[in-house]
Amino acid sequence: MTHQALVDVTNRIIARSQASRGDYLERLQAARARGPGRSTATCGNLAHAFAAAPVADKLRLKGAEGRNLGIVTAYNDMLSAHQPFETYPGLIKEAARAMGCTAQVAGGVPAMCDGVTQGQAGMELSLFSRDVIALSTAVALSHDMFDAAILLGVCDKIVPGLMIGALSFGHLPVVFAPAGPMTTGISNKEKAKVREAFARGEVGREALLDSELAAYHGPGTCTFYGTANSNQMLMEMMGVHLPGTAFVTPGTPLRDALTRASAHIALRGGAGLGEVIDEKAVVNGIVGLMATGGSTNHTLHLVAMARAAGVIITWDDLAVISSFTPLLTRIYPNGSADVNHFHAAGGMGFLIRELLDAGLLHDDVTTVMGKGLRAHAAEPWLSDGELAWRAPPAASLDEDVLRGVANPFAPEGGLKVLAGGLGRSVIKVSSVAPERRSVSAPAIIFHDQNDFLAAFKRGELEKDFVAVVRFQGPKANGMPELHSLSPALSVLQNKGFKVALVTDGRMSGASGTTPAAIHLTPEAADGGPIAKLRDGDLIHLDAETGRLDIDVAPEEFAARSPALLSNAQQAENAFGLGRELFTSFRQRVGPAELGATVLF
């Protein structure tokens, strides 16, 4: 029986979304009735569409024989997570031909890596790249020559962008095909230890680089549980992956078999993406996020993805779902294991089965398999060389990494919403020790993460304090991640100081062990309360009670003028590395709580 609290929150979302979801489905049905554009295209249109196709494919396309699959790819060979996609189009085309169908690469989308741009100016384009990817996906599919689509992407903004763009073509059957994680390198605990030693000045850059290279060492997704791997979890929970496909390593026979099968499933037809991604599928994704202590970035991305399907969710929905969803995994940074350990312990099949059996997921959804979500409580394997699925292990194979609902790591999920005199924000608590979830300390104000790091290196932060890093929201500078602050904050916390972070920027999908109130809205650039804070103001952050307050008399605080960025600071954020091209994005972007998007 489905948990009553899950039913209640789902019903609220359905009621709230009635008008927008109805309009979306009406457009979807109209697009399906029109059929693919090649059925009404001119001879000139068609000739352009398959002029370069191999002869056999050209004959099929010319005679309208079989279905045509559009491939949208985030391939590039600089980034480990996307390098494996180089071989996917060939595998997919072979699979299509075996069915008497065809497949064409419809287009590519950009794929930038937050790991490369972390702490650099290029990070200010990162969040906006999601909406660029959505637009690029729409451009790729706008040729209207396809009966279905397969989307190749993994990392932080890529999967949400692909989803948002593809939902504009929600009448098409769509399957997401990931690349899988790289094999395990040095332990995440060892990597974090070297980063902290570097922050303290105990090791040099060469030792730090050697450590990082030992962690990020080959093709595939980074193995910690950040946004990229949270994406893959979500796609399984929402039913757009083949069961168990998220965490199979690249370059293996099983990975290739799953890719071919993904093409077969897409070409088989069935429900359109917009029918798969409904209110219940979105709620299932939120439950998965909470049960695994997933990325804080999805408090932005899930809101935006849902809106693309006409489904309206709020941060309060996420908080309510977190309150009744048990935490079932310990994957770095919420533990010491990586996603390969999680997969080996039972993985997604075990997780989905446990949550379904406890009534914490909706089984009555449509997935790419054409069945309820129970079909995804399975793990793939090769039986005499053929792809098959089997039941996941009856019990977790490592309870330090993965547990059942009867013995969770915590009774509640990994994310909470904070509200109070400073506005609304989110906090990831699954990696923060309970005794560190409440901090009351004076504010120290920064307008740039580099100013914080400089103060740390000068030894000025050896005390209790709340770091307020403002003018980091989407309107100010594109809302970069501030993950480079994590090692320094951890060092100070480990010395016994009570420290916390409050920011209108983002942290990371791998947010650390220090309490961080992030995505604060209204942001400073919108004149939010954070812009009125001054050094020494006493801030109270309490993740247990969900409060974020300031101990200043209301009349005094109201009388303060909000801080403004200097002209020099504004210019610094406006130019260089292409930032000048995103001026209109910064002017138009909506608030964090609505997904920080320019599209809706």
Summary of the structure (lengths in Angstrom):
residues: 600
radius of gyration: 23.8
end to end distance: 36.1
largest distance: 77.0
contacts: 2275
relative contact order: 0.11
helix: 46%
strand: 15%
